[in-house]
């Protein structure tokens, strides 16, 4: 089966654009049911920085699952703060159905093997629950959507996995049965120092307004298309190479069906935008 990645633009109406993207990839009727709770793993390393999916994008994702009995916005603790604290970014979305969930506080866990450790993963991460990963578009060679999986590890000392990062991320991917839907938030594209989550909170200095969404069911393919869009070579990114070696998705751009906006035209536009932004930063 050919992996599909939809790229759509938006100008204010994120919900309509996400609906368009979902239609392009064949819709999510199998995921959006009354029997399947949804876990939206938001990626937020530092709640004082801006390098995370916007409230509008997360709201659009939640609204797309209008049949789901419960939607969990999920994050874990790290050395920058608790998951609960960082989830407050999206507090305006919280309802009886859309609820924050700190993965680090769940006592109901299942043991999984991550690299050479046994770790208790929250019960909400496993099938039949639907797992959605959302993060930002950025020029970060370690990835975005797949890198987001490091946040499934509940303890704060996640840095111990950095030397075996690809193995840890893909062990987590396989442990939960994969990612069901990916929404790469290109409201802004983060470049340079602002793309690295470990750099200080002033990420707005390094962002460019781009107003696009990349959406797909194959997380590896979406990661690859996003990387190529911002000038990275997906086939030189260790996490994508390892994912392909494990048969978890497609990382070769020529084998991915990119739908919506002309990918080649958009790549050229991004090349010019990033070039101009770099010049401005150097003056």
C-alpha positions in Angstrom: 0.0 0.0 0.0 1.4 3.4 -1.0 1.8 5.9 1.9 -0.2 9.1 1.5 0.7 12.5 3.0 -1.6 15.4 2.5 -0.3 19.0 2.6 -2.9 21.7 2.9 -2.7 25.5 3.5 -4.9 27.4 5.9 -5.7 31.0 6.5 -7.6 31.1 9.8 -9.9 28.1 9.2 -7.7 25.2 10.5 -10.7 22.9 11.0 -11.7 23.1 7.3 -8.2 22.5 6.1 -7.7 19.5 8.4 -11.0 18.1 7.1 -9.7 18.6 3.5 -6.4 16.8 4.4 -8.2 13.9 6.0 -10.4 13.5 2.9 -7.3 13.4 0.7 -5.8 10.5 2.7 -9.0 8.5 2.8 -10.7 9.8 5.9 -10.5 8.3 9.4 -13.9 6.6 9.7 -12.2 3.5 11.2 -10.5 5.6 13.9 -13.4 8.0 14.7 -15.9 5.6 16.4 -17.9 5.5 19.6 -15.9 2.6 20.9 -12.4 4.0 20.6 -11.0 6.7 23.0 -8.4 8.9 21.4 -5.0 9.9 22.8 -3.5 13.0 21.3 0.2 13.1 22.2 1.1 16.8 22.1 4.8 17.5 21.9 5.9 20.2 24.4 9.4 20.1 25.9 9.3 23.6 27.5 5.9 25.2 28.2 7.7 28.6 28.2 8.7 28.2 24.5 6.4 28.2 21.5 7.6 25.0 19.8 4.4 23.0 20.1 1.2 22.5 18.2 -1.1 25.5 18.5 -4.3 25.5 20.4 -6.2 25.9 17.1 -4.6 22.8 15.5 -5.1 20.6 18.6 -8.7 21.8 18.8 -9.2 20.9 15.1 -7.8 17.4 15.7 -10.1 16.8 18.7 -13.1 18.0 16.7 -12.3 15.6 14.0 -12.9 12.8 16.4 -16.5 13.8 17.1 -17.6 10.2 17.8 -14.9 9.3 20.3 -16.2 8.8 23.8 -13.1 10.4 25.4 -10.1 12.4 24.1 -7.0 12.5 26.2 -4.4 15.3 25.7 -1.3 13.5 26.9 2.1 14.5 28.1 4.6 13.4 30.7 6.9 15.0 33.3 10.4 16.1 32.3 13.1 18.2 34.0 11.4 21.4 32.7 8.2 20.7 34.7 5.3 18.3 35.1 3.1 17.1 32.3 0.1 18.6 34.0 1.8 22.0 34.0 2.7 21.9 30.4 -0.7 20.7 29.3 -2.2 24.0 30.6 -1.2 25.4 27.2 -4.4 23.8 25.9 -6.6 24.4 28.9 -9.2 26.3 26.9 -10.0 23.0 25.2 -10.7 21.0 28.3 -14.2 19.7 28.7 -15.8 16.6 30.2 -14.8 14.7 27.0 -11.5 16.4 26.2 -9.3 15.9 29.2 -5.6 16.5 30.1 -3.7 13.3 31.1 -0.3 13.2 32.7 1.3 9.9 31.6 3.7 10.2 34.6 0.8 10.0 37.1 -0.9 6.9 35.8 -0.6 3.9 38.3 -2.3 1.6 35.7 0.7 0.7 33.5 2.0 -2.1 31.3 5.6 -3.1 31.2 7.3 -2.6 27.8 10.9 -3.0 26.7 12.6 0.2 25.7 16.3 -0.4 24.7 17.6 -2.4 27.6 15.0 -1.3 30.2 11.6 -2.4 31.3 9.4 0.7 31.6 5.8 1.0 32.7 3.7 2.8 30.0 0.4 4.3 30.8 -2.6 2.1 30.0 -4.2 4.7 27.7 -1.4 4.3 25.1 -2.4 0.9 24.0 -4.9 -0.3 21.4 -7.8 -0.3 20.9 -7.3 3.4 21.8 -6.4 5.6 18.9 -3.0 7.2 19.1 -2.4 10.6 17.4 1.0 12.4 17.3 1.2 16.1 16.7 4.2 18.3 16.7 5.7 21.3 14.8 7.5 21.6 11.5 11.2 22.3 12.2 14.7 21.9 10.8 15.7 19.4 13.4 17.6 16.4 12.2 16.4 14.2 15.1 12.8 14.5 13.9 9.6 15.9 15.2 6.7 13.4 15.0 8.8 10.3 16.0 10.9 12.3 18.5 7.6 13.1 20.2 7.5 9.4 21.4 10.2 10.1 23.9 7.5 11.7 25.9 5.8 8.4 26.5 8.5 7.5 29.0 7.0 8.6 32.3 10.0 9.5 34.4 11.9 12.8 34.1 15.3 11.4 33.3 14.7 10.9 29.6 18.1 12.2 28.6 19.6 8.8 29.3 18.1 7.6 26.1 19.7 10.3 23.9 22.7 8.1 23.0 20.4 5.4 21.8 17.6 7.7 20.7 16.4 6.0 17.5 16.2 2.6 19.3 14.2 4.1 22.2 11.8 6.0 19.9 11.0 3.0 17.7 10.8 0.6 20.6 8.1 2.9 22.0 6.4 3.0 18.5 6.3 -0.8 18.4 5.3 -1.2 22.0 2.1 0.9 21.6 1.2 -0.7 18.2 2.1 2.3 16.1 0.8 5.8 15.4 -2.7 5.9 13.9 -2.7 9.5 12.7 -0.1 12.2 12.4 -0.7 16.0 12.2 2.5 18.0 11.6 1.6 21.6 12.5 3.2 24.0 10.1 1.5 27.1 11.4 5.1 28.2 11.9 8.3 26.5 10.8 11.1 26.6 13.3 14.6 26.9 12.0 18.1 27.1 13.4 18.4 27.3 17.2 14.7 27.6 17.5 14.2 24.1 16.1 16.1 22.5 18.9 13.9 22.0 22.0 16.9 22.2 24.3 17.7 25.8 23.4 16.1 28.6 25.4 12.5 29.7 25.3 12.9 32.5 22.8 11.8 30.3 19.9 9.7 33.0 18.3 12.9 34.6 17.0 13.5 31.6 14.9 10.1 30.9 13.4 8.5 31.7 10.1 4.8 31.9 9.5 3.9 29.1 7.0 0.3 28.1 7.7 0.3 24.5 6.4 -0.6 21.1 7.8 1.0 17.8 6.9 -1.3 14.9 7.6 -1.0 11.1 7.2 -1.5 7.6 8.6 2.2 6.6 8.1 4.2 8.5 10.7 7.5 7.8 9.0 6.2 9.1 5.6 5.0 12.4 7.3 8.3 12.8 9.1 10.1 12.3 5.8 8.0 14.7 3.8 8.3 17.4 6.6 12.0 16.9 6.7 12.4 17.2 2.9 10.2 20.3 2.9 12.6 22.2 5.3 15.7 21.2 3.4 16.8 18.0 5.3 17.6 14.7 3.6 15.2 12.1 5.2 17.4 9.3 4.1 20.2 10.7 6.2 18.1 10.9 9.3 18.9 8.0 11.6 15.4 7.7 13.0 13.9 7.4 9.5 16.5 4.9 8.4 16.0 2.7 11.4 12.2 3.0 11.0 12.5 1.8 7.4 14.8 -1.0 8.5 12.2 -2.2 10.9 9.5 -2.0 8.2 7.5 0.7 10.2 6.9 3.1 7.3 8.1 4.7 4.1 11.0 7.2 4.2 11.8 7.5 0.5 10.1 10.6 -0.9 9.7 9.1 -4.4 7.7 6.3 -2.9 5.3 8.6 -1.0 2.1 9.9 -2.6 2.2 13.6 -1.6 -1.3 15.1 -2.1 -2.7 18.6 -2.0 -0.3 21.4 -2.7 2.4 20.9 -5.3 5.3 19.5 -3.2 8.0 20.7 -5.6 6.6 24.3 -5.6 6.2 24.3 -1.9 9.8 23.1 -1.4 11.1 25.9 -3.5 9.0 28.4 -1.5 10.3 27.1 1.7 13.9 27.2 0.4 13.4 30.9 -0.4 11.7 31.6 3.0 14.4 29.9 5.0 17.1 31.7 3.0 15.6 35.1 3.6 15.0 34.3 7.3 18.7 33.2 7.6 19.9 36.5 6.1 17.7 38.5 8.5 19.1 36.6 11.4 22.7 37.3 10.4 22.2 41.0 10.3 
